Amino acid sequence: SHLLHIADSDFIKSFEIIIQLGAIAAVCVVYWRRFLSGRKIWGQLIAGFIPTAVIGLSLYSFIKVHLLGNVSVVVSALFLGGIVLIIVEKCKGEDGVRQAESLSYKEAFVVGLAQSVALIPGVSRAAATIIAARFQGLSRAAAVEFSFLLSVPVMVAASGLDIVRHATLFTSEHVGLLATGFITAFIVAMISIMTLLTFVRSHTFVSFGIYRICIALLFIGIFFF
């Protein structure tokens, strides 16, 4: 939004949250069989959702007022997150062997705690949960899968909360913009999910760490110099 010179407003902040439902719809399309695989997966998702829900509700106003749209916070999180990804991959070494189905509710709760860090804009929710899942012994592919699954209740809740609180303020033009953002996010997410699942079968996340550092430096040059 800064690069496009879009003025910050309550609607823009809501837009940035709500359009992620498009990405969540893509996750549901890709993983619909997993959601119907039994009660275990729902127990895992609830356990992972609880810490994010509690912390997110407690800090909702602070995050939306002080963190969303804060360029310094986003750029710092991008840069530090890239360093963390590289360190984790170098320290973790070989790929794990466990599948997502083997996670206990306690382990899913720990992944949910890591997800809570992504309430800070610029912190990758996917990266935070994948790192936590890998430390539970999951393979990269399984960690990516569980990260995507865990995104569904979190983003549905975040978007739903924002819609409930601000729906009366949306004009017909706003609804059209939200629909356009939703469809665009859905298409891009479908492509991204399939690409990432193919990529992680034979690659580490080091390249993503390098990408985050480079993009952070680029943004620093654009915004501050």
C-alpha positions, 0 to 999 in steps of 0.5 A: 500500500505504501508503494502504491501510495494508498493512504492509510485508513481503517478500511485499508487495514480491514482490507489487508485482513479480510482479503486473506479469506481468499487465500484460506479458500485456496487452502480449503480447496487443496486440503478438503480431504484432510479436513474430513479425515477425522476428529484428530485433525480438528483437535490439533487445529483447535489446540493450535488456534487457542493461543493465537485467539487469546493473544489476538483478542487481547491485543486486537486494538493495539495491533490494528492501531499501532502495528498494521501499516507501520513500515518500520515494524514490517521491514524489521520483522522481514529482516530478522525473520530471514536471519532466523530462517537461515539459522534454523535450517543450518541448526536443524540439519536433516529433514524430519520424518514425522507426518502432521497426523502424529502431532499431539495436542500439546505439540499443536499448542506449541505450534500455535504459540509460535503462530502468535508471533505472526500477529506482528506485521512482517512476521511470516505466519507460515514461517513461524509455524513451519519452524515450530513444527520442524522442531517437533520432528515433522518433515518440511512437507508435513510442516508446510501442510500443518501450517496451511491447515492451521491458517484456516481457523486463525484467518477465518476468526481474524477476518470474521472479527473485523467484518463484524466490527466494521461491516456497517462502515463498508460502502458498495465500493468497498464491497467491490474492492474486497471481492476483487482482493478476495478473488486475486488472493485465491488465485495467487494462493492456489499457485503459491501452495502448489509451487511451495509443496513441490519446492519443499520436497527437495529444497530447504528454506534457506532461499526464503531467508535470503529472499526476506533479507534482500526484500527488507534491504530493498524496502529500507532503501525505498522507504528511508533513503 
